[in-house]
């Protein structure tokens, strides 16, 4: 995140994004609405992109079809935010309120992270042949002139797609997403998106990001659509996730991970329509937090960035000794807006800038490393369902791996980019198992 950016009320942008997501995780609706209102001033599209990330990462299978009921409101917002601010305000408040109250789990994100460090399929996996119909379909996908010409193919996408089919048919989400990950390694580009959009009846998707629309992963989506075409609600939900993937709204890889888990668990899912509360059903005090209409800047700075939001994803969470630069950033940004912050007291500055003292104390006492702090505080969920939807078979493996990685390579090595680059040659080498 661009940590140097600030909101209108002089909160650090990355802290606000983190506070929004963490407060929704914890079902703290008042905090969630306040930080959503803060992002709505100048960062509207980032706000909505983060809300879709939250739907996949923090709600996921706990309320698997919530996205079906949220998406029409999102479509309304995309048309209204520039021309009808009253309607846009109501839609955003309703969506943030619904997400904050929804049940939570992180199985979608943990499946993605779990596959970051899986060098090969799990021990239970055995190479199998897809049936003849699927072999012919995939061969058809690879007919002449569908791809940019490349002299050498690093990744055997055709073989990986065949194994993806088998894993999905067996309901094996772990290995299915492993092969999705392998397919994403390919540096080739596909020209098959118009055909796939026509196949799905998506003639005018909300948005298309050129990078993601050319990735080989569009064929992973095709396989999911073909397998799920008889399941009405599931098929509709997959189309929504695909549109978000194409537009890079939320995290594209999260959308694919969510889609894989939905398909593999379809027999355990049942569609129950979730009624998004009307604006009249949301307490006026909650709406006022979102609107935050005080005329004075210090009155508008009602809340402090919570400690649990300053974690591994934020600038202050990464650098415990960043305090002097933080405060200098505050004064510099304030001067641009012709606001004097030099007379602010320490408590006011601490709402948005300064050292992360709580975190530093934890580290010094040996209670937390940066990663363990994230797993114990930043990733803490509330309103977790007690039934099977609350289970997360990946979480312990993810925690164990990231903590060992931090210990071995230092904290900075725990980024997804670092792991991906480290694992890429290993994944490519392991193709001998399934090519």
BELZISUL-V961168 format. One line per field, one symbol per residue. ss: DSSP state (a for helix, b for strand, c for the rest). phi: phi as a letter, one per 20 degrees, with the letter a starting at -180 (. if undefined). psi: psi as a letter, one per 40 degrees, with the letter a starting at -180 (. if undefined). A space follows every 50 residues. Layout:
BEGIN
ss->???
phi->???
psi->???
END
This chain:
BEGIN
ss->cccccbcccccbaaaaaaaaaaaaacccaaaaaaaaaaaacccaaaaaaa aaaaaaaaaaaaaccaaaaaaaaaaaaaaaccccaaaaaaaaaaaaaaaa acccccaaaaaaaaaacccccccccccccccaaaaaaaaaacccccbccc ccccccaaaaaaaaaaaaacccaaaaaaaaaaaacccccbccaaaaaaaa cccccccccaaaacccaaaaaaaaaaaacccaaaaaaaaaaaaaaaaccc caaaaaaaaaaaaacaaaccccccccccaaaccaaaaaaaacccccaaaa ccccccaaacccccaaaaccccaaaaaaaaaaaaaacccccccccaaaaa ccccccaaaaaaaaaccccaaaaaaaaacccccccccaaaccccaaaaaa aaaaaaaaacaaaacaaaaaaaaaaaaaaaaaacc
phi->.ffffcegemefgfffgfffffffgeleffggffffffffeocgffgfff ffgfgfeddlffbfdgffeeggfffgffeefedcfffggfffffffffff effcadfffffffgfgcefbgffffcfcefffgffffffffdffmecffc fcdfdefgffffffgffffemefgfffgfgffffffefcddefgffffge mdfcggaceffffdfffgfffgfffffefeegffffffffffffgfelem egffffffffffffdgfedcfcfdefgfffeegfffffffflegeegfff efdeffgfeecfedfffecfdeggfgfffgffffffeldedfefffffff fcbofefgffffffenfbeffffffedfefdcmefeegfefbfdffffff fffffffednfffefgffffffegffgfffggfcf
psi->igdeiiidefihdddddddddddddefgdddddddddddegefddddddd dddddddedbedgdeddddddddddddddddedgdddddddddddddddd eiiiifddddddddedehdiiideihhihiiddddddddddfiifeihhh dhhdhgdddddddddddddefgdddddddddddedheiiieeddddddde fgdgidihhdddeeieeddddddddddeeehdddddddddddddddefha hddddddddddddeedeeihhhhhhhiideehiddddddddgeidhdddd gdiihidedgaeeiddddhdfeddddddddddddddefhhedeiidddde deiaigddddddddeediidddddddddehiifhieadeeigeedddddd ddddddddeiddeeiddddddddddddddeddde.
END
